[in-house]
Amino acid sequence: YRMAAECARNALTQKTKDNKENP
């Protein structure tokens, strides 16, 4: 569960970062 949550959070953060980098 913890690993899955961390993976999901990491993916979400990366997605947000990508969005911020390329608006």
Long-range contacts (C-beta under 8 A, 24 or more apart in sequence): none
